[in-house]
Amino acid sequence: MESTSRYPDYRVGMITALHTLVYADEPDTARAFFRDVLQLPGVDIGGGWLIFRTGPSEMGVHPASWEDVGGGSVRTAQTFDVSLMCDDLAATMAELGDRGAEFEGEVEEEPWGSTVRVVVPGAGTMMLYQPKYPPPAFEE
């Protein structure tokens, strides 16, 4: 079946992109962070509503509960989560720090990647991570 997508480089099928929403108590402050600190390109669709281009994406489906390392069961109330991915966590943290970004906690090593929480002003925190696996977002 030949793709009829207006995005010829994206050959997965009928889905052309993943649209992500960030809910913020201070949306203007959060939008400024994504525009000025992360320097994501985007468009103003009217009234200051910015839609940012975030580049390639991938999606994982995780169980809502799991066995804790110390024993017992852990469950999350989350049904969706958004993370930012980078190639070099230390360099990205340094560059974002120079632009005014703040981080919560220390870098944590997980089996699947190196992670840290970046503060999104007006919206909470978001995971920033360097994967230890070949991301399917960049496969051809």
C-alpha positions as CSV (number, residue, x, y, z in Angstrom):
1,M,0.0,0.0,0.0
2,E,1.5,3.3,-1.0
3,S,1.4,6.1,1.6
4,T,-0.7,9.1,0.9
5,S,0.8,11.1,3.7
6,R,1.9,14.6,3.1
7,Y,5.0,13.6,5.0
8,P,6.8,11.3,2.6
9,D,9.7,10.5,4.9
10,Y,7.3,9.1,7.5
11,R,6.5,5.6,6.3
12,V,4.6,4.0,9.2
13,G,1.1,4.3,7.8
14,M,-1.9,6.3,8.6
15,I,-0.5,8.0,11.7
16,T,1.6,10.9,10.7
17,A,2.8,12.3,14.1
18,L,2.3,12.1,17.8
19,H,0.7,15.3,19.3
20,T,1.7,15.8,22.9
21,L,-0.1,18.0,25.4
22,V,1.5,19.6,28.5
23,Y,-1.0,21.0,31.0
24,A,0.3,23.9,33.0
25,D,-1.0,26.2,35.8
26,E,1.0,28.9,34.1
27,P,0.8,28.1,30.4
28,D,2.6,31.4,29.2
29,T,5.5,30.6,31.5
30,A,5.7,27.0,30.3
31,R,5.5,28.1,26.7
32,A,8.3,30.6,27.2
33,F,10.4,27.8,28.6
34,F,9.9,25.5,25.6
35,R,10.5,28.4,23.2
36,D,13.4,30.2,24.9
37,V,15.2,27.6,27.0
38,L,14.6,24.4,25.0
39,Q,14.5,26.5,21.8
40,L,11.9,24.3,20.2
41,P,10.6,25.8,16.9
42,G,6.9,26.3,16.6
43,V,4.0,28.3,15.4
44,D,1.5,30.6,17.1
45,I,-1.9,29.3,16.1
46,G,-3.5,32.4,17.5
47,G,-3.9,34.1,20.9
48,G,-0.4,33.1,22.0
49,W,-1.2,29.4,21.7
50,L,2.2,27.9,20.6
51,I,2.5,24.5,19.0
52,F,6.1,23.2,19.1
53,R,7.8,20.9,16.7
54,T,9.5,18.2,18.8
55,G,11.1,16.0,16.2
56,P,11.1,12.3,16.0
57,S,9.1,10.4,18.6
58,E,8.6,7.0,20.0
59,M,5.9,5.4,22.2
60,G,6.3,2.7,24.8
61,V,3.5,1.0,26.7
62,H,4.3,0.2,30.3
63,P,2.4,-1.8,33.0
64,A,0.5,0.3,35.5
65,S,1.9,-1.7,38.4
66,W,5.1,-3.6,39.0
67,E,7.2,-5.3,41.7
68,D,9.3,-2.9,43.7
69,V,13.0,-3.6,44.2
70,G,12.6,-3.8,47.9
71,G,9.6,-6.1,47.6
72,G,5.9,-5.3,47.4
73,S,3.9,-3.8,44.6
74,V,4.0,-0.3,43.2
75,R,1.2,1.3,41.1
76,T,1.1,4.6,39.3
77,A,-2.0,6.7,38.8
78,Q,-0.5,8.0,35.6
79,T,-1.9,6.9,32.3
80,F,0.4,9.0,30.1
81,D,3.9,10.5,30.5
82,V,6.1,12.7,28.4
83,S,9.9,12.6,28.5
84,L,12.5,14.5,26.6
85,M,15.3,12.5,24.9
86,C,18.9,13.6,24.2
87,D,22.2,12.1,22.9
88,D,24.4,13.4,25.7
89,L,22.8,14.1,29.0
90,A,25.7,15.9,30.7
91,A,26.2,18.2,27.7
92,T,22.5,18.8,27.4
93,M,22.2,19.7,31.1
94,A,25.1,22.1,30.8
95,E,23.7,23.8,27.8
96,L,20.2,24.1,29.3
97,G,21.6,25.2,32.6
98,D,23.4,28.0,30.8
99,R,20.0,29.1,29.4
100,G,18.4,29.1,32.8
101,A,17.0,25.6,33.2
102,E,16.8,24.0,36.6
103,F,16.9,20.4,37.5
104,E,15.3,18.5,40.3
105,G,17.4,15.8,41.9
106,E,20.5,14.1,40.6
107,V,21.1,12.0,37.5
108,E,19.9,8.5,38.0
109,E,21.1,5.5,36.1
110,E,18.4,3.1,35.0
111,P,18.9,-0.1,32.9
112,W,17.4,1.7,29.9
113,G,18.9,5.2,30.3
114,S,20.5,8.0,32.3
115,T,17.7,10.3,33.6
116,V,17.1,13.6,35.4
117,R,14.0,15.8,36.0
118,V,14.0,19.2,34.3
119,V,11.8,21.9,35.9
120,V,9.2,23.2,33.4
121,P,8.2,26.6,35.0
122,G,4.5,26.7,35.6
123,A,4.0,23.1,34.8
124,G,6.1,20.8,37.1
125,T,8.9,18.6,36.0
126,M,9.6,16.4,32.9
127,M,12.1,13.6,32.6
128,L,15.1,14.3,30.4
129,Y,17.1,11.2,29.5
130,Q,19.8,9.7,27.4
131,P,18.7,6.2,26.3
132,K,21.0,3.2,26.5
133,Y,19.1,1.5,23.7
134,P,19.0,2.4,20.0
135,P,15.9,4.6,19.8
136,P,13.4,3.5,17.2
137,A,12.5,7.2,16.6
138,F,15.7,7.4,14.5
139,E,15.5,4.1,12.6
140,E,15.0,4.3,8.9
